[in-house]
Amino acid sequence: MGSVAFAQTTTDSPYSFYGLGDINTRAFASQRSMASTGTAFTSEARVNILNPATHAGIQYTTFGVDYNLDTRSIQSATVTQKTNRGYFNNLAVAFPLGRRGGMSASLRQYTKVGYNIQANQTDPILGDYQFVYDGQGGINEFLFGAGYSILKDSVRTLNFGANFIYYFGFVKTNRRTTNFLDSPDALSSNIVNRSSVNDVAFDVGLYYDHQFTKDFKMSFGATYAPSLEINAKVNSESYSYRLSGGQEYVKDTVVFTEIKGKVKMPTTMNFGVGIYLGKSWTLLADYKYQDWSELTILGNNTDLNSRREFSIGIESTPNPDALAKFLQSIRYRAGYKFANTRLVVNSNNVSEYAVSAGLGIPVLKTKTKSSINIGIEFGQRGSKENGLIKENFTNFYLGISFNPHKFDTWFKPSKYN
């Protein structure tokens, strides 16, 4: 046996090797600056896909899009490497439906896969060689959600919402046995798996707020997604090849199979609370639970744990009504989160924590409620102890929440026939 290392990759993390890959948050840039809180937050002009019940609060047609730049320092006991990647995330539109309803449509990554792991081995006959594991891809999620106010008066609001979810995408992995340094005539081999999903699911949400005084309001939110089985397919191919000049020359395809089955998704529950002091201060806290021990892929257990995450975020706007005082109308945000992740590696639980901060900068404030949202997050996942991998990450977020003034009357009922 030899040492285990990981090779340079610009896509993601060695921890995305497990299950369906790394799980991506539904939070937009404005929410990620507040540690991805928002289960109990609704806004008249900001898209919130964390809880479909909050769509009932939308009063303006709103477009949202994010761009993320993620950087990581990946460390084992002997090796340190750095990766970075940029990508668009969370494309969405939300609009009001009458006085009590709202809808949204969004497209996002549900999981992300990107790793290249090398394990050096020694065989008494063949000598030194390598196992190389690499993967890429991910599962996408299209959400079509709606929320409706069951109760709405000057003091209380009670909303119910639901999401129709369409999962699609694939993950491609390679398991190579190669680089026979002491036996140059030995053939390398590869097992290629292409796992794809294509099916629908749903989740539901509740939102309640109570205005105790003019300057004090509290809100509560909850969402639930049941454990459902979705359609999946795995195509596998095994072949031998000779490596020359960095190119693979296939010698023989051993087997090709196609298996159809089900992926059992985890039960997910989120709970949130919000405290609002006038229009200037917002404090949010979320607890998120995902039972990844339920995840099976074509009947195979993935040996994952449940994920539990606690997060708290704060937003302050010195003077939300200061049309002419630009600095006083900026939204200042910060947050902290801690999670016991779904990962168990070498019998050790992998934990994660992060702190975040950001700004919400108004655009053409006198005419629209559009804003540019920028944020940064510093965090750590795992450690270098007990054969684990430690990731220090710095993530940058740029989001645009766009409310075109001429579209403010979209989807509102006409006053005239």
Steps between C-alpha positions, in 0.01 A plus 500: 500500500611855432390857568171669404498844335268722302575670170427852381139561402324827425148372547437413863600293801627148576201472735271513194605135447227393742132443418362731231776757559521824695160649581443854374291748698185660357597833657568804281800730551306728737414198716843335480645818650274419797615135527227378261216585739153587374248225578302762696567798271272651238552810287291701259788525252750217567479140382518243782491137385593363845129492588223499235252650749695828493403554133166634623684814615631591154351830377733579209615288210858410594784337309796353688834358386823420685862449402728316743879478517613222736862459610631212713819397671487120522738341751587147601772403749765534226357700207343843453333611178282794399203505266262765374194501281235747388145421395152645468258389768129547575321652203146594605194715439215570744177693453181582693164333437233738619505630857569174681712282273835476330694262279859433401702294255868427556787289367798398711756232575377254762828309529854561370765239425865564420794304637820326394645266764811288458603202713852363450523121531771232487448147366764231567493399131409816306678745728380859548176619340210739571127494562352824362143599588345802328149631461311793357147623444208543734124497538297807400173617650219695334253645750153631427353632823192683621388651828164626626397703806235305689480774763600860440412803708680796659647281778538144375591316183481125439626362168511155346718408204620208291773428245481276196857368454653350187837327548725437202871458427776244529823414679784333312773316692817313400688237701837441338782260568798651322862626504676163536846648542674167555300309234475725191336225293208460740166633371311765694129456569204728564146460629276786384163562667250756375217541751203714393168602656183629337190534716273727703447562872347762729537685828269720709541796733326716761566860601348703785574849629355714778534878533510554878570875485581754231872425533501133605401200288579129518473236229515122488553266208523129429546279194470126444613275216413130536735218411403409144638260242590654165586329172868439430722317253863386519705421189824314571789419272822315577796500264876456486729751333859600446609849602737676257580869482215578737247330267297185564510230229219254573597135456190316610155582638424239762139574586226759447186504714196721552300476821180691572372550851426754770686754712340544840532864604538621861227640721567875542361734766587866557386725785554874528423799719533872429505813715441842341570830677331764291628511142866522600586170672430139403626198696448151354580151628456167318530134590532263202476121514560252215494124564764386251510158667185433293686553171522187286612481137347206312447325832857556621550670836737798493602486870433868566377674814228758550610862456413754770573868449437803721541849356439856614501818292450872551418787266510869579388795289577834671217683321294296249308811393807720440454557125778756476737349759658213313719357778211497746284297261757219455409170671785369717498124563687237703452140606641185659418132447612165638416157359553136580518385141370176347856371461664226706858436384726245671232471773527877568218751461590797280388841630486839330475863609502836322465873561365736235442868428362707216326809369174566321556806280186672363476578129289789371334509840256778414337290225544130583595263781785342303827429680848358452595254772863419574630267768789293627515183708795350690476147632650161569390142444674194643847480655839343437462259789415129472575488127242765408529791259471859620343762275536872565266683264436859403191556287407825326142578396360750253125514458256724319141542615327684216156664514443679168278798568285454191428140605361594840144454369569153356260229618286750693129486413380776270270765639313517172329243281 
